[in-house]
Amino acid sequence: MPGSLNDLLPEPLSQESEAILDELIKRKVRSAAGLAVDLLHAMEERFGPEARQVVREMAQRQFAPSPNPGDPQADLRQFCSDLDHACIGSHRWERVIDEPDRIGYHYTRCLWAEVFRELDEPELGYIFCAGDEPAVKACNPKLGFRRTQVLMLGDPLCDHIFLVEKGDEVAE
């Protein structure tokens, strides 16, 4: 299953070394996520529950559209290739669909979900998850995203499908 640090290193690590690095990465993620949780809680204390809504709205606007989207199928492949590379070390997944107009994943581990759930803030963590669709749309507005399960919310996996949309019809 992809996601091991060995997927990008020129020399493979032992399981023991990879476990040490995995724990180091998790501590760094926990530190960053902990700061986000503390900031949100401080903002909620000062400004009330509206602070959480502001954070949700900010997350939806974080991706700038590509100035020159290309062929949707090529952009889909490039987006998923970049995603694969970005998730190494923090996620475990299997590519379950690999078609010209659709690429689907089953994520069985997400370090961010683990940490935000440990911090008792899966809702804040889910704000990060909610960026999946705007991210793919920013890559190319003809791309779409579907998901029915989310690790962050306690489901056994995240089932991501990135796809080329066909006008009002979705390539399913």
Protein Blocks (a to p, Z undefined) as FASTA:
>chain_A
ZZifklmpfbdcdfklmmmmmmmmmmmmmmmmmmmmmmmmmmmmmnojmlmmmmmmmmmm
mpccdfbdcdfklmmmmmmmmmmmmmgojaccddfbdcfkbccdddfbdfklmmmmmnop
aklmmmmmmmmmmmmmmmpmkbccddfbdfknopabdcddddddehjbccZZ
